[in-house]
Amino acid sequence: MLVRTLEDIGPVVRQRRRSRGITQSELAAQAGTTRQLISRIENGARDVNGRILLAVLDALELNVELKPARTVPLDAPILRKSILTDELVAALRSPGVSGQDPRCSHLPATGSDPNRAPAC
């Protein structure tokens, strides 16, 4: 299950606890915390100590896997660099410059093998 926010963890904890047939008090004892804190976690509390939350997840035999988000923000340096590079290459290849990428000036303009990538 994909969890994007701390609030999303609560229902997962509640569902897992119930599927294992244990009470909030029993889970709290296994995780070394209080029943009240288990209730807060299950209700989406966002201010839970990370160590305690990990202990609760461990007691429920739930693993945490951290992965990068699928989307890259538009202001990410790698994306900005790619856009700028693409724009620069497009400008260099535009008619009126030379009709050929200047980095490939050592290659013939036509007649090169289409199955072979240029060496530049």
Backbone as CSV, one residue per row, in Angstrom:
resi,resn,N_x,N_y,N_z,CA_x,CA_y,CA_z,C_x,C_y,C_z
1,MET,0.847,-1.177,0.000,0.000,0.000,0.000,0.887,1.234,0.000
2,LEU,0.517,2.188,-0.827,1.275,3.421,-0.926,0.753,4.409,0.097
3,VAL,1.653,4.911,0.925,1.314,5.902,1.943,2.063,7.172,1.596
4,ARG,1.326,8.250,1.391,1.950,9.517,1.004,2.061,10.509,2.155
5,THR,1.197,10.386,3.165,1.215,11.322,4.286,1.139,10.549,5.598
6,LEU,1.450,11.232,6.682,1.343,10.587,7.997,-0.095,10.211,8.296
7,GLU,-1.038,11.010,7.811,-2.443,10.705,8.039,-2.840,9.378,7.385
8,ASP,-2.179,9.011,6.302,-2.476,7.756,5.602,-2.029,6.525,6.392
9,ILE,-1.127,6.707,7.328,-0.615,5.565,8.097,-1.671,5.033,9.062
10,GLY,-2.484,5.924,9.614,-3.484,5.532,10.608,-4.378,4.386,10.180
11,PRO,-5.056,4.501,9.035,-5.914,3.395,8.604,-5.161,2.092,8.372
12,VAL,-3.923,2.184,7.927,-3.112,0.981,7.708,-2.834,0.308,9.052
13,VAL,-2.462,1.098,10.044,-2.192,0.558,11.378,-3.456,-0.070,11.946
14,ARG,-4.589,0.632,11.851,-5.849,0.109,12.384,-6.229,-1.206,11.698
15,GLN,-6.152,-1.232,10.376,-6.529,-2.436,9.627,-5.634,-3.614,10.000
16,ARG,-4.341,-3.365,10.091,-3.397,-4.448,10.415,-3.626,-4.953,11.843
17,ARG,-3.837,-4.020,12.779,-4.072,-4.400,14.176,-5.321,-5.264,14.283
18,ARG,-6.378,-4.832,13.627,-7.636,-5.586,13.680,-7.503,-6.947,13.008
19,SER,-6.771,-7.006,11.904,-6.607,-8.288,11.208,-5.813,-9.284,12.048
20,ARG,-4.988,-8.754,12.929,-4.216,-9.639,13.819,-4.974,-9.960,15.098
21,GLY,-6.136,-9.327,15.282,-6.994,-9.615,16.434,-6.450,-9.110,17.752
22,ILE,-5.761,-7.978,17.732,-5.238,-7.431,18.990,-5.861,-6.061,19.270
23,THR,-5.902,-5.711,20.524,-6.471,-4.433,20.941,-5.410,-3.338,20.862
24,GLN,-5.864,-2.109,20.968,-4.928,-0.986,21.004,-3.993,-1.115,22.206
25,SER,-4.527,-1.572,23.328,-3.704,-1.737,24.536,-2.625,-2.794,24.335
26,GLU,-2.982,-3.889,23.675,-1.998,-4.949,23.417,-0.919,-4.458,22.454
27,LEU,-1.324,-3.734,21.421,-0.343,-3.185,20.484,0.568,-2.191,21.192
28,ALA,-0.004,-1.361,22.036,0.788,-0.383,22.780,1.837,-1.078,23.648
29,ALA,1.444,-2.166,24.309,2.387,-2.906,25.157,3.516,-3.495,24.311
30,GLN,3.180,-4.024,23.127,4.200,-4.602,22.252,5.164,-3.537,21.723
31,ALA,4.636,-2.333,21.494,5.453,-1.260,20.914,6.107,-0.385,21.968
32,GLY,5.771,-0.598,23.228,6.367,0.195,24.300,5.819,1.608,24.371
33,THR,4.522,1.762,24.147,3.904,3.085,24.204,2.547,2.973,24.894
34,THR,1.704,3.956,24.737,0.405,3.961,25.409,-0.727,3.691,24.425
35,ARG,-1.863,3.249,24.980,-3.045,3.026,24.160,-3.513,4.333,23.529
36,GLN,-3.384,5.430,24.270,-3.812,6.723,23.755,-3.011,7.109,22.504
37,LEU,-1.728,6.803,22.515,-0.899,7.142,21.352,-1.264,6.259,20.158
38,ILE,-1.587,4.999,20.403,-2.032,4.125,19.310,-3.311,4.700,18.709
39,SER,-4.219,5.145,19.544,-5.460,5.746,19.070,-5.169,6.990,18.228
40,ARG,-4.261,7.817,18.686,-3.898,9.031,17.938,-3.300,8.677,16.577
41,ILE,-2.441,7.668,16.549,-1.835,7.237,15.279,-2.931,6.758,14.329
42,GLU,-3.828,5.920,14.832,-4.899,5.385,14.002,-5.844,6.477,13.495
43,ASN,-5.905,7.587,14.209,-6.756,8.703,13.804,-6.002,9.757,13.007
44,GLY,-4.785,9.447,12.592,-4.061,10.330,11.682,-3.216,11.412,12.312
45,ALA,-2.799,11.234,13.556,-1.945,12.247,14.199,-0.674,12.457,13.385
46,ARG,-0.275,13.715,13.235,0.906,14.039,12.430,2.132,14.347,13.287
47,ASP,1.953,14.423,14.598,3.062,14.817,15.465,3.591,13.650,16.300
48,VAL,3.625,12.472,15.716,4.082,11.270,16.414,5.591,11.137,16.254
49,ASN,6.260,10.817,17.339,7.701,10.592,17.315,8.017,9.456,16.350
50,GLY,8.993,9.668,15.477,9.362,8.673,14.472,9.772,7.343,15.069
51,ARG,10.495,7.385,16.163,10.951,6.149,16.809,9.761,5.323,17.298
52,ILE,8.769,5.995,17.861,7.581,5.297,18.351,6.775,4.733,17.177
53,LEU,6.624,5.538,16.142,5.885,5.074,14.972,6.546,3.839,14.367
54,LEU,7.869,3.854,14.273,8.576,2.684,13.749,8.403,1.472,14.662
55,ALA,8.355,1.694,15.975,8.139,0.587,16.914,6.743,-0.014,16.729
56,VAL,5.748,0.839,16.486,4.386,0.358,16.254,4.336,-0.453,14.963
57,LEU,4.947,0.073,13.908,4.965,-0.645,12.631,5.708,-1.965,12.757
58,ASP,6.789,-1.967,13.522,7.552,-3.196,13.739,6.721,-4.223,14.505
59,ALA,5.985,-3.765,15.525,5.137,-4.667,16.307,4.055,-5.295,15.427
60,LEU,3.627,-4.575,14.396,2.614,-5.086,13.471,3.232,-5.836,12.296
61,GLU,4.558,-5.948,12.317,5.305,-6.591,11.242,5.016,-5.944,9.888
62,LEU,5.039,-4.624,9.891,4.901,-3.833,8.672,6.260,-3.242,8.327
63,ASN,6.625,-3.310,7.065,7.888,-2.746,6.603,7.665,-1.358,6.019
64,VAL,8.673,-0.536,6.127,8.645,0.791,5.528,9.653,0.796,4.402
65,GLU,9.200,1.208,3.224,10.088,1.308,2.069,10.038,2.747,1.577
66,LEU,11.191,3.377,1.518,11.259,4.748,1.043,11.675,4.753,-0.409
67,LYS,10.896,5.448,-1.234,11.189,5.532,-2.656,11.039,6.985,-3.089
68,PRO,11.800,7.381,-4.082,11.605,8.736,-4.583,10.227,8.868,-5.212
69,ALA,9.698,10.069,-5.127,8.414,10.333,-5.758,8.544,10.163,-7.263
70,ARG,7.461,9.832,-7.919,7.490,9.625,-9.366,7.631,10.934,-10.130
71,THR,7.115,11.980,-9.585,7.164,13.247,-10.301,8.389,14.038,-9.895
72,VAL,8.907,14.789,-10.821,10.055,15.649,-10.563,9.555,17.081,-10.631
73,PRO,9.785,17.892,-9.605,9.339,19.280,-9.649,9.946,20.020,-10.828
74,LEU,9.189,20.949,-11.373,9.659,21.691,-12.539,10.931,22.484,-12.263
75,ASP,11.159,22.832,-11.009,12.355,23.608,-10.707,13.539,22.727,-10.305
76,ALA,13.423,21.413,-10.508,14.533,20.516,-10.194,15.697,20.826,-11.134
77,PRO,16.910,20.952,-10.606,18.051,21.327,-11.446,18.252,20.418,-12.650
78,ILE,18.050,19.120,-12.494,18.308,18.209,-13.613,17.309,18.447,-14.743
79,LEU,16.055,18.734,-14.392,15.058,18.977,-15.425,15.319,20.321,-16.106
80,ARG,15.642,21.339,-15.317,15.938,22.642,-15.912,17.117,22.531,-16.856
81,LYS,18.142,21.790,-16.472,19.318,21.620,-17.323,18.935,20.928,-18.623
82,SER,18.092,19.894,-18.531,17.670,19.167,-19.714,16.890,20.074,-20.663
83,ILE,15.977,20.868,-20.122,15.196,21.770,-20.964,16.114,22.782,-21.637
84,LEU,17.028,23.356,-20.870,17.937,24.343,-21.447,18.826,23.714,-22.503
85,THR,19.297,22.510,-22.265,20.140,21.826,-23.238,19.357,21.543,-24.507
86,ASP,18.123,21.066,-24.370,17.292,20.791,-25.538,17.032,22.057,-26.343
87,GLU,16.764,23.161,-25.634,16.531,24.426,-26.339,17.795,24.885,-27.061
88,LEU,18.930,24.720,-26.444,20.195,25.132,-27.053,20.489,24.286,-28.290
89,VAL,20.320,22.986,-28.182,20.570,22.101,-29.323,19.611,22.447,-30.457
90,ALA,18.325,22.693,-30.120,17.352,23.056,-31.148,17.754,24.358,-31.822
91,ALA,18.236,25.319,-31.056,18.654,26.592,-31.638,19.863,26.408,-32.540
92,LEU,20.792,25.559,-32.125,21.984,25.329,-32.942,21.638,24.595,-34.233
93,ARG,20.610,23.783,-34.198,20.217,23.015,-35.386,19.249,23.783,-36.288
94,SER,18.771,24.927,-35.842,17.777,25.664,-36.617,18.397,26.205,-37.900
95,PRO,17.583,26.350,-38.950,18.093,26.896,-40.209,18.684,28.281,-39.976
96,GLY,19.714,28.568,-40.682,20.353,29.869,-40.531,21.594,29.804,-39.666
97,VAL,21.750,28.741,-38.895,22.977,28.598,-38.116,24.004,27.924,-39.005
98,SER,23.784,26.671,-39.365,24.642,26.009,-40.340,23.938,24.801,-40.924
99,GLY,22.762,24.463,-40.359,22.029,23.302,-40.825,22.542,22.010,-40.219
100,GLN,23.592,22.095,-39.423,24.180,20.894,-38.826,24.654,21.238,-37.430
101,ASP,24.563,20.275,-36.549,25.054,20.467,-35.190,26.545,20.747,-35.270
102,PRO,27.015,21.877,-34.753,28.433,22.220,-34.866,29.357,21.212,-34.194
103,ARG,28.840,20.432,-33.264,29.678,19.423,-32.617,30.005,18.289,-33.575
104,CYS,29.271,18.221,-34.704,29.459,17.136,-35.656,30.046,17.643,-36.972
105,SER,30.747,18.730,-36.945,31.253,19.332,-38.180,32.254,18.431,-38.889
106,HIS,32.830,17.468,-38.182,33.789,16.558,-38.798,33.100,15.443,-39.586
107,LEU,31.736,15.330,-39.453,30.991,14.298,-40.168,30.411,14.888,-41.446
108,PRO,30.230,14.060,-42.468,29.579,14.561,-43.676,28.134,14.936,-43.366
109,ALA,27.627,15.972,-44.008,26.271,16.448,-43.751,25.231,15.450,-44.233
110,THR,25.517,14.734,-45.293,24.573,13.735,-45.810,25.332,12.477,-46.136
111,GLY,24.608,11.390,-46.302,25.225,10.149,-46.724,25.833,9.335,-45.599
112,SER,25.679,9.745,-44.349,26.241,8.945,-43.273,25.340,7.752,-43.006
113,ASP,25.878,6.735,-42.402,25.152,5.497,-42.131,24.040,5.781,-41.091
114,PRO,22.741,5.619,-41.423,21.663,5.924,-40.490,21.594,4.942,-39.321
115,ASN,22.229,3.789,-39.449,22.212,2.785,-38.365,23.349,2.990,-37.382
116,ARG,24.178,3.947,-37.641,25.333,4.182,-36.781,25.216,5.550,-36.126
117,ALA,25.352,5.590,-34.822,25.277,6.858,-34.100,26.521,7.670,-34.389
118,PRO,26.371,8.987,-34.539,27.560,9.816,-34.762,28.510,9.716,-33.569
119,ALA,29.774,9.886,-33.845,30.799,9.777,-32.803,30.874,11.012,-31.938
120,CYS,30.145,12.052,-32.274,30.272,13.288,-31.488,29.262,13.388,-30.384
